[in-house]
Amino acid sequence: MAANTSLSDSNTLLAASMNKVEELLNATYTTYKLETNVNAMCMHVIQAGGKRMRPRLVLLSAHALPNYDAEQHEDNVCHIAAAIELLHTATLVHDDVIDKAPMRRGVTTLNEQDGNHAAVLAGDYLFTRCFMLLQRPSNLNIISELNSTLSKLVVGELYQLEHEGDLNLDPEIYYETIYHKTGVLFELAAAAPAIIIEGHEHLIDPLKNFGRKLGIAFQIKDDMLDYSADSAELGKDAGIDLNDQRITLPVLMALTHCSDEDKEQLLCDIKAANLEAVRDAIVSTNALEYCEEQAKKACAEAKAALSVLPESEFKSQMEALCDKAINRQH
């Protein structure tokens, strides 16, 4: 069925599914009086929007499966899509506390608005709502996968903390960190429909590979934007990685390709969080061009992983997500 779906029809189906996901995100909270304040804080984050790439990926992956039956599977798929978005949002709330970030998606963060204590609790609350949404599919495999994903997300944060300020960071550690911080959630989003719908077990690993490579491409671009875009474009403070002494790929490449004479100054600028000087070094060493190549490589590997799927507009839109991830400006 999916193979014969036109672009117009696929967009209509996807829009209807995304509307269901938005309804679930906005209807997740109870009216219990004691939860009023935390509900309001969570809605502040949810309604700030975002790209919704992860739930969109869940829906696209579902519709791209051979013989996907929307009538039978749509409700479960939408619940999983909303759950993954809430998981992602909860991690962002906690990230903002760790980073002391004042702005996210162009709006004031919860930690800035209500304090760290309240923000941490709101993030915890979002985790509980995520697991409540997963009750609908009643599938132990997806719950197990989500638990594994959450564990890996925590490991990613610990990797990042362990290597904070490490100016001799091995690029392999960088890639391992961004896989745990970002790739795992895209991995789950891409594979979730094949995990819960019987008969698609052979597609789980290829779809995980697609999500993993997409997530890596996305994070490399994110790390590039921290040095190539301004705060207004990003919807959050630029240069936050440098301020927090997170050594990402643009900085690693600048250190690798600068002269010995310039390297000593660059090391001082990094330690002093001198954003303009570090940006200049990144530009002069063509570090962003190297990062772009790596993001494109990951993007190409993601697309190649989709060869297991039949041709359809939904598969084409999954491929287009890769291009959007590396061509975005914020």
C-alpha positions, 0 to 999 in steps of 0.5 A: 500500500505504501509503495502506491501512496502519492506524495500528496497522500503521504503528506496528508496521512503524516499530517493527520498522524502528527496531529494525533501525536500533538494531541497526546502531548497536550493531553498527557497531564492530569487535572489532579490539583497537586499536579497543577504547577508541574503540569504548567511547567511541562506544558511551557516546554512542550508548547515551545515546539521544536522540530518534532523530528523524533516523532516524525521519524517514528511515523515515517518509519511505520508507514514505510514498513511493508504492509503497514496497516494504519487502522490496526497500528496507528494508535499504538504508533502515535503513543510511542511517537509521543512517548519518545518526544516526551523522553527527549523533552525530559532530557532537554530539561535536565540538560538545561539545568546542567548547562545553566542554560537561560533559553531553549527554542527561543523561550526561557528555560524552566531552570531560569524561570522556576529554578533548578529544583523545580526544573529537575522535578518537571523533567522527572515528571515528563519521564513518568508521562512518557512511561504512561503513554507506553502503557497503551501499546502493552509491548514489553519489547518497546519498554525494554528498548526505551529503558535501554535507551534511557540508560545509554542517554545517561551514559552519554552525559557521564562520558561528556562530564568525564571528558569535560575540558579534555583537549587531548580527546580521542575523536573516537570518544567524541563519536561514542559520546554523541551516539549515546547523547543523540544517536540512541534516541533516533535509533529507537524512533526509527526502529520502534514500529518494527519492534512492536509490529509482528513480522518486521523483526528482520528490519529492526537492526537496519532501521536502528542503523539508519537512526544511529547514523542520522543522529550522529549526522544531526549532532555533528551539525548541532556542534557546528552550529554552536560555532557558526550561528548566533543565539537568535538563529539557534533559539539558545545561547551560542558558544555554550559548548565552549563555555562548558568546556565541551570539546566537540568536533569543530574544536578537535579539528581546529586543534588537529589542523592548526600550526604548532605555533598557533596551537598554543594560543588556541589552547589558551583561547579554549581554556578562556572560553574566548568564543570569537578567537576560537571561531576564527581558528575554526574558520582558518583551519577549515574545521567546519568543512571537515565536519560537514564531510563527516556529517554527509558521510553519516547521512549517506550511510543512514540512507544506505541502511534504508535499502531494506525497505520498499520504495515509497514516499515515506521512505523518501521522506526518511531520506529527506530527514537526513538532508534536513538534519545536515542542511539546517541553520538552527 
